[in-house]
Amino acid sequence: MSLPILQIVRRPGIIDLGWGHPDPELLPSVALKRATAQALDYFGAQALQYGFPAGPGPLIEWLTGRINEREGRATSSDEIMITAGNSFALDQVLTHCTLPGDTVLIASPTYHLAVRILQDHPVSLVPVPTDQGGLRIDVLGTILSNLRAKGHRAKVLYTIPTYDNPTGVCLEDERRRQLVQLATVEELLIIEDDVYRDLAYNGPAPPSLWSIAPPGVVARLGSFSKSLAPGLRLGWLTAGRSLVSKLAHSGLLDSGGGINHFTALVVTIVCQSGDYDAQIKHLCSAYRERRDSLLHALESHLPEGCSWKAPAGGFFVWLELPSKTNTAILRSYAESQGVGFMPGNIFHLDDRGKNCLRLAFTLYGPAELEEAARRLGMALRNFR
Ligand SMILES: Cc1ncc(COP(=O)(O)O)c(C=O)c1O
């Protein structure tokens, strides 16, 4: 028996909308093959050496230019660095910004595997509820005051304000301003997971918290996982100078000569050549069509009492089912009917979200999404 290569396990007969993975057909293998050869031609042996700890200059320069142009926030080269993607960056920020016993606030529901990363650290997690407008800033204010009354101070907040995983929601503009203001006053570091920013289907994404906050308040994590390919393990972060300096001068990056240096130079070529922007355009058009197919099919096939909000970007649709439905139990019945999803309880620290589920519309084409919605509708009607 050969050992596995991939995280995903495909089960014959099941259209599994539980996986938040891209369709292999949409991955830019031709552009990456070309860029790999060009990186070796252009950078020569420099591509194969230990790299600069903060990441190779040409990629930092390209990213800085793009952020300045798209987000209207002048970013200097000491406020940005290359990472191995958002999972790595989240782990590193927590390593360098928290101490054992610190309180970390997390939006709830939130990306379940970010919770796993947070739980690798000896911090205590406090959920902050969200609604259709994103994080509840009023409740966050109360939580912070209650903590203070008990002599505690929360150090960090982890949130996905743009095309959230799992809900697809964007934090409302007014709440973005309120959040940044509150964090500034409370000296709370916001970790803004911005992994879906480039996958915007209804016009430009809202401003990042990073772009509207005073320096040092937000560490924004960006990744090439969703826009190019997750197997690259490459991303970047923008944060205050002192945090970037702390991370870039860590033993990890000093010893390793940066992170994924060769990959970063290949991606530099993809970005400089225009292939990155072409890929984003291609993905947005494919994912927009898939999102619309799924939403249309849900309208046609789901029974009364189910609700959802159309996401303006990202990978996911979040469904709310009648309150008595337990999606953790529904899941195995639905799979026996040929459709998979992620049950809502997985994205919460407490027992909320039991009647919710997450569907990803990125792994399958429109016809399979339509069939998945039909099977889900049948499963919901027949489930006892
Ligand atoms: C919100 C969120 N953050 C981070 C990740 C993982 O990012 P990376 O591949 O850059 O580690 C994902 C992947 O699903 C995600 O949805």
The ligand as a MOL file (V3000), in Angstrom:
LIG
                    3D

  0  0  0     0  0            999 V3000
M  V30 BEGIN CTAB
M  V30 COUNTS 16 16 0 0 0
M  V30 BEGIN ATOM
M  V30 1 C -9.4410 31.5630 7.2640 0
M  V30 2 C -8.2970 30.6960 6.8910 0
M  V30 3 N -7.0840 30.9740 7.3540 0
M  V30 4 C -6.0100 30.2350 7.0240 0
M  V30 5 C -6.1410 29.1450 6.1990 0
M  V30 6 C -4.8980 28.3640 5.8710 0
M  V30 7 O -4.0470 29.2280 5.1900 0
M  V30 8 P -2.5890 28.8100 4.7140 0
M  V30 9 O -2.7420 27.7440 3.6750 0
M  V30 10 O -2.0470 30.0800 4.1750 0
M  V30 11 O -1.8570 28.3040 5.8990 0
M  V30 12 C -7.3830 28.8110 5.6790 0
M  V30 13 C -7.5410 27.6380 4.8050 0
M  V30 14 O -8.6110 27.0840 4.6630 0
M  V30 15 C -8.4830 29.6030 6.0300 0
M  V30 16 O -9.7100 29.3490 5.5730 0
M  V30 END ATOM
M  V30 BEGIN BOND
M  V30 1 1 1 2
M  V30 2 1 2 3
M  V30 3 2 2 15
M  V30 4 2 3 4
M  V30 5 1 4 5
M  V30 6 1 5 6
M  V30 7 2 5 12
M  V30 8 1 6 7
M  V30 9 1 7 8
M  V30 10 2 8 9
M  V30 11 1 8 10
M  V30 12 1 8 11
M  V30 13 1 12 13
M  V30 14 1 12 15
M  V30 15 2 13 14
M  V30 16 1 15 16
M  V30 END BOND
M  V30 END CTAB
M  END
